[in-house]
Amino acid sequence: MLTLDLVGYSDAELKQAIAEHCAQLGVVTEVTIYRAAAPQERPFALVRMAGVDEVSRLAATFGDATLGNAVLIQLQQEARVPSFLRRF
């Protein structure tokens, strides 16, 4: 599972953020985002990696399942603190 600001990021920004997290474990070749359409559904990303070893490392770190050279990663909304509660 990967925790990110799903509400605040556009699809392009979300893809970039996921790619940056996953690139620590190998070469990312593609990121596909599936946002939840209903409240009971969970968003996820399908992240394709360049090699089998990279897929294994990514799956062990963030993944729920592997699909060939890709890893299915469940996404979770990070906690958002309202601005009036933040300390300055």
C-alpha positions in Angstrom: 0.0 0.0 0.0 1.1 3.5 -0.8 -0.2 6.6 1.0 -0.4 9.8 -1.0 -2.6 12.9 -1.3 -5.1 11.4 -3.7 -7.5 14.3 -3.4 -4.9 17.1 -3.9 -3.0 15.6 -6.9 -4.1 15.6 -10.5 -3.7 12.3 -12.4 -0.4 13.5 -13.8 1.0 14.6 -10.4 -0.2 11.3 -8.8 1.5 9.2 -11.6 4.7 11.2 -11.0 4.6 10.8 -7.2 4.0 7.0 -7.6 6.8 6.7 -10.1 9.2 8.6 -7.8 8.4 6.2 -4.9 8.8 3.1 -7.0 12.0 4.3 -8.8 13.8 3.8 -5.6 13.4 0.1 -6.3 14.2 0.0 -10.0 13.3 1.4 -13.4 9.6 2.3 -13.8 8.4 2.0 -17.3 4.7 2.8 -16.9 2.2 3.9 -14.2 -1.6 3.5 -14.6 -3.9 5.0 -12.1 -7.4 3.6 -11.2 -9.3 6.0 -9.0 -12.2 4.8 -6.9 -15.5 5.6 -8.6 -17.6 4.8 -5.4 -16.9 5.2 -1.7 -16.6 1.5 -1.1 -14.1 1.0 -3.9 -10.4 1.3 -3.3 -8.0 3.2 -5.7 -4.9 1.4 -7.0 -2.0 1.8 -9.4 -0.6 -0.7 -11.8 3.2 -0.1 -12.0 5.3 -1.7 -14.7 8.9 -2.2 -14.0 11.8 -3.0 -16.4 13.0 -6.3 -14.9 11.8 -9.3 -12.9 14.1 -8.5 -9.9 12.6 -5.0 -9.8 9.1 -6.4 -9.9 9.9 -8.6 -6.9 11.4 -5.8 -4.9 8.5 -3.5 -5.6 5.9 -6.2 -4.7 7.7 -6.9 -1.5 7.7 -3.2 -0.5 4.4 -1.8 -1.8 2.5 -4.5 -3.7 -0.5 -6.5 -3.3 -0.1 -8.7 -6.4 2.1 -9.1 -9.5 0.8 -9.3 -13.0 3.7 -10.2 -15.4 6.1 -7.3 -15.2 3.7 -5.1 -13.2 2.7 -4.7 -9.6 -0.7 -3.8 -8.3 -0.4 -1.2 -5.5 -3.3 -0.2 -3.4 -3.5 3.5 -2.8 -4.6 5.2 0.4 -5.4 8.8 1.1 -2.9 10.4 3.4 -4.3 12.2 6.5 -5.0 15.9 5.7 -4.8 18.4 8.6 -7.0 21.4 8.1 -5.0 24.6 7.9 -6.7 26.1 11.0 -5.3 23.2 13.0 -1.7 23.5 11.8 0.9 25.3 13.9 2.8 28.1 12.2 
